[in-house]
Amino acid sequence: MHVIILGGGVVGVTSAYYLARAGHRVTVIERQNGAGLETSFANAGQVSPGYSAPWAAPGIPVKAMKWLLMRHRPLVVWPSFEPRLYGWLARMLANCTEEAYRRNKGRMVRLAEYSRDVLRDLRAETGIAYDHRERGTLQLFRTAKQLDHVGDDTRVLDAYGVPYAVLDPAGCIAAEPALARVAGTFVGGLRLPGDETGDAHLFTQRLAAICESLGVVFHYGTSIAGLRGADDRIEGVVTADGAVLTADAYVAAMGSYTPALLRPFGIDLPVYPVKGYSLTLPVLDAEAAPVSTVMDETYKVAITRLGDRIRVGGTAELAGFSALLRAPRRETLARSVDDLFPAGGDLAQAQFWTGLRPMTPDGTPIVGATRLANLYTNTGHGTLGWTMACGSGRVLADLVSGREPDIATPDLAVARYVGRA
């Protein structure tokens, strides 16, 4: 079978790899001049099954109001007249219940745990290297109030069998020795030892090269104008220069741009771009830098060691498809890393970046078949695209191939939204 994948980020490339491994002829269409150059380019670097949870949760509406009033706020909402934003927000608020949170968390952990295992298998199969480490994640609490609420997180982790450890300051320093230099700025932490780190961009580029060795054809620098099709199937992809590329099956993996592509066919994907930012700093002193990932709970910022660099990622900004780099967002990232690892990296040489994370209102990506017989989606991973990429790609390849996936998948497809407000 010939399969065309629309999008060459980490999700599209992992889909290509597993489809090629399953024996299919695969073509990837990507508007950039290489793989992994948009949302996959400079994310926080975490592969975090233990941190997989929907943003929509009980108590979040109240917390969100407080975040919006902070100087270094983790959430920013720009005034907009865009109806899709408010429809998406309404759906997200509808998921802020105990029942919805448990359902959505279950889906996300199931896929994320599977994805980490699949990534480990891929690493063993290919020998791919991408500055990865298997040293866990440390969620750091600066206040006693944050530590007092750690039970809210651990109850969920217990329910899904995710290993963890609640640490006092000495335990945090044992996990991340450089924190000894700023002892007194935190009161404890929650460590998730099963999490990993790695450079998603480097992984995507190197996996794309492996895909090419398997016969996958990449059309870089090729923008997609639209899809051509009938009521029940897609008949071709129309590129910006007017060419029409055809295949037996199609996979839409264009992140935040996927909904507009499918809307003419009556497929409404509730995916909205949530803008994230990052800084990438060269390491100045390895002993003063993080060992793995530290999540600064106060600012919702992740600080990750990637080889000889430190990646600092965070902020959720609702600003449509704007790619503008805003100085206040940089200040928040810089404040967090300078507080916790002041001698670790060189802020003066930091590279500032922003990307659009495709977020669903229930936090779960949309992976699987659509009402069109030969069209599949693999999008909507939000902040967890790197965490869930390999598992999503493997599941997608199984579904296209007519095989039963290793995990339950019916509740991952777009059909879960049909008939819901």
Solvent accessible surface area in square Angstrom, and as a share of the most:
residue,aa,sasa,rsa
1,M,112,0.50
2,H,23,0.10
3,V,0,0.00
4,I,1,0.01
5,I,0,0.00
6,L,0,0.00
7,G,8,0.07
8,G,1,0.01
9,G,23,0.23
10,V,7,0.04
11,V,18,0.11
12,G,0,0.00
13,V,0,0.00
14,T,0,0.00
15,S,0,0.00
16,A,0,0.00
17,Y,3,0.01
18,Y,17,0.07
19,L,0,0.00
20,A,15,0.12
21,R,127,0.46
22,A,33,0.26
23,G,64,0.61
24,H,28,0.13
25,R,155,0.57
26,V,2,0.01
27,T,12,0.07
28,V,0,0.00
29,I,1,0.01
30,E,16,0.07
31,R,112,0.41
32,Q,61,0.27
33,N,129,0.66
34,G,10,0.10
35,A,2,0.01
36,G,0,0.00
37,L,63,0.32
38,E,55,0.25
39,T,44,0.26
40,S,10,0.06
41,F,79,0.33
42,A,5,0.04
43,N,36,0.18
44,A,23,0.18
45,G,1,0.01
46,Q,29,0.13
47,V,1,0.00
48,S,2,0.01
49,P,0,0.00
50,G,6,0.06
51,Y,64,0.24
52,S,0,0.00
53,A,31,0.24
54,P,6,0.04
55,W,83,0.29
56,A,1,0.01
57,A,15,0.12
58,P,53,0.33
59,G,38,0.37
60,I,32,0.16
61,P,52,0.33
62,V,95,0.54
63,K,105,0.44
64,A,18,0.14
65,M,123,0.55
66,K,119,0.50
67,W,50,0.18
68,L,57,0.28
69,L,154,0.77
70,M,55,0.25
71,R,190,0.69
72,H,17,0.08
73,R,72,0.26
74,P,7,0.04
75,L,30,0.15
76,V,6,0.03
77,V,57,0.33
78,W,96,0.34
79,P,126,0.79
80,S,35,0.22
81,F,209,0.87
82,E,55,0.25
83,P,108,0.68
84,R,83,0.30
85,L,1,0.01
86,Y,109,0.41
87,G,38,0.37
88,W,12,0.04
89,L,46,0.23
90,A,59,0.46
91,R,50,0.18
92,M,23,0.10
93,L,103,0.51
94,A,66,0.51
95,N,19,0.10
96,C,21,0.12
97,T,66,0.39
98,E,103,0.46
99,E,117,0.53
100,A,6,0.05
101,Y,33,0.12
102,R,141,0.52
103,R,81,0.30
104,N,0,0.00
105,K,7,0.03
106,G,15,0.14
107,R,11,0.04
108,M,4,0.02
109,V,6,0.03
110,R,71,0.26
111,L,0,0.00
112,A,0,0.00
113,E,40,0.18
114,Y,25,0.10
115,S,2,0.01
116,R,27,0.10
117,D,65,0.34
118,V,5,0.03
119,L,4,0.02
120,R,86,0.32
121,D,78,0.41
122,L,1,0.01
123,R,29,0.10
124,A,90,0.70
125,E,97,0.44
126,T,45,0.26
127,G,59,0.57
128,I,10,0.05
129,A,52,0.40
130,Y,1,0.00
131,D,55,0.28
132,H,59,0.27
133,R,66,0.24
134,E,92,0.41
135,R,123,0.45
136,G,2,0.01
137,T,1,0.00
138,L,4,0.02
139,Q,9,0.04
140,L,0,0.00
141,F,4,0.02
142,R,43,0.16
143,T,62,0.36
144,A,63,0.49
145,K,134,0.57
146,Q,42,0.19
147,L,48,0.24
148,D,112,0.58
149,H,100,0.44
150,V,20,0.12
151,G,23,0.22
152,D,72,0.37
153,D,56,0.29
154,T,15,0.09
155,R,154,0.56
156,V,28,0.16
157,L,6,0.03
158,D,88,0.46
159,A,77,0.60
160,Y,80,0.30
161,G,62,0.60
162,V,10,0.06
163,P,78,0.49
164,Y,70,0.27
165,A,41,0.32
166,V,73,0.42
167,L,33,0.16
168,D,86,0.44
169,P,55,0.35
170,A,70,0.54
171,G,18,0.18
172,C,0,0.00
173,I,44,0.22
174,A,83,0.64
175,A,26,0.20
176,E,5,0.02
177,P,76,0.48
178,A,4,0.03
179,L,0,0.00
180,A,54,0.42
181,R,130,0.47
182,V,17,0.10
183,A,66,0.51
184,G,77,0.74
185,T,54,0.31
186,F,6,0.03
187,V,53,0.30
188,G,0,0.00
189,G,0,0.00
190,L,3,0.01
191,R,67,0.25
192,L,3,0.01
193,P,55,0.35
194,G,18,0.17
195,D,2,0.01
196,E,1,0.01
197,T,1,0.00
198,G,0,0.00
199,D,7,0.04
200,A,1,0.01
201,H,39,0.17
202,L,45,0.22
203,F,0,0.00
204,T,0,0.00
205,Q,67,0.30
206,R,108,0.40
207,L,0,0.00
208,A,5,0.04
209,A,58,0.45
210,I,41,0.21
211,C,0,0.00
212,E,91,0.41
213,S,92,0.59
214,L,82,0.41
215,G,50,0.48
216,V,7,0.04
217,V,77,0.44
218,F,24,0.10
219,H,68,0.30
220,Y,72,0.28
221,G,45,0.43
222,T,29,0.17
223,S,50,0.32
224,I,33,0.17
225,A,73,0.57
226,G,18,0.17
227,L,22,0.11
228,R,128,0.47
229,G,31,0.30
230,A,48,0.37
231,D,124,0.64
232,D,84,0.44
233,R,99,0.36
234,I,3,0.01
235,E,88,0.40
236,G,0,0.00
237,V,0,0.00
238,V,31,0.18
239,T,4,0.02
240,A,73,0.57
241,D,125,0.65
242,G,52,0.50
243,A,45,0.35
244,V,56,0.32
245,L,47,0.23
246,T,83,0.48
247,A,23,0.17
248,D,76,0.39
249,A,4,0.03
250,Y,0,0.00
251,V,0,0.00
252,A,0,0.00
253,A,9,0.07
254,M,49,0.22
255,G,20,0.19
256,S,5,0.03
257,Y,71,0.27
258,T,0,0.00
259,P,5,0.03
260,A,63,0.49
261,L,18,0.09
262,L,0,0.00
263,R,96,0.35
264,P,107,0.67
265,F,28,0.12
266,G,62,0.59
267,I,9,0.04
268,D,73,0.38
269,L,0,0.00
270,P,8,0.05
271,V,7,0.04
272,Y,7,0.03
273,P,2,0.01
274,V,0,0.00
275,K,0,0.00
276,G,3,0.03
277,Y,4,0.02
278,S,1,0.01
279,L,0,0.00
280,T,14,0.08
281,L,3,0.01
282,P,47,0.29
283,V,31,0.18
284,L,114,0.57
285,D,51,0.26
286,A,56,0.43
287,E,132,0.59
288,A,1,0.01
289,A,3,0.02
290,P,0,0.00
291,V,26,0.15
292,S,3,0.02
293,T,0,0.00
294,V,0,0.00
295,M,15,0.07
296,D,0,0.00
297,E,30,0.13
298,T,34,0.20
299,Y,19,0.07
300,K,64,0.27
301,V,0,0.00
302,A,4,0.03
303,I,0,0.00
304,T,0,0.00
305,R,27,0.10
306,L,0,0.00
307,G,26,0.25
308,D,105,0.54
309,R,58,0.21
310,I,0,0.00
311,R,10,0.04
312,V,0,0.00
313,G,6,0.06
314,G,9,0.08
315,T,7,0.04
316,A,9,0.07
317,E,0,0.00
318,L,8,0.04
319,A,20,0.16
320,G,13,0.12
321,F,96,0.40
322,S,36,0.23
323,A,78,0.60
324,L,105,0.52
325,L,83,0.41
326,R,49,0.18
327,A,64,0.50
328,P,66,0.42
329,R,8,0.03
330,R,74,0.27
331,E,86,0.39
332,T,3,0.02
333,L,0,0.00
334,A,16,0.12
335,R,101,0.37
336,S,0,0.00
337,V,2,0.01
338,D,70,0.36
339,D,41,0.21
340,L,0,0.00
341,F,4,0.02
342,P,66,0.41
343,A,45,0.35
344,G,0,0.00
345,G,9,0.09
346,D,24,0.13
347,L,45,0.23
348,A,101,0.78
349,Q,117,0.52
350,A,18,0.14
351,Q,129,0.57
352,F,47,0.19
353,W,43,0.15
354,T,22,0.13
355,G,8,0.08
356,L,20,0.10
357,R,37,0.13
358,P,11,0.07
359,M,9,0.04
360,T,2,0.01
361,P,2,0.01
362,D,6,0.03
363,G,6,0.06
364,T,0,0.00
365,P,0,0.00
366,I,0,0.00
367,V,1,0.00
368,G,1,0.01
369,A,53,0.41
370,T,18,0.11
371,R,150,0.55
372,L,2,0.01
373,A,73,0.56
374,N,9,0.05
375,L,0,0.00
376,Y,29,0.11
377,T,0,0.00
378,N,1,0.00
379,T,3,0.01
380,G,0,0.00
381,H,6,0.03
382,G,6,0.06
383,T,58,0.34
384,L,19,0.10
385,G,14,0.13
386,W,9,0.03
387,T,4,0.02
388,M,0,0.00
389,A,0,0.00
390,C,2,0.01
391,G,0,0.00
392,S,0,0.00
393,G,0,0.00
394,R,76,0.28
395,V,0,0.00
396,L,0,0.00
397,A,1,0.00
398,D,5,0.03
399,L,51,0.25
400,V,9,0.05
401,S,36,0.23
402,G,71,0.68
403,R,112,0.41
404,E,155,0.70
405,P,14,0.09
406,D,96,0.50
407,I,31,0.16
408,A,60,0.46
409,T,13,0.07
410,P,111,0.70
411,D,39,0.20
412,L,0,0.00
413,A,15,0.12
414,V,17,0.10
415,A,65,0.50
416,R,22,0.08
417,Y,23,0.09
418,V,122,0.70
419,G,86,0.83
420,R,120,0.44
421,A,112,0.87
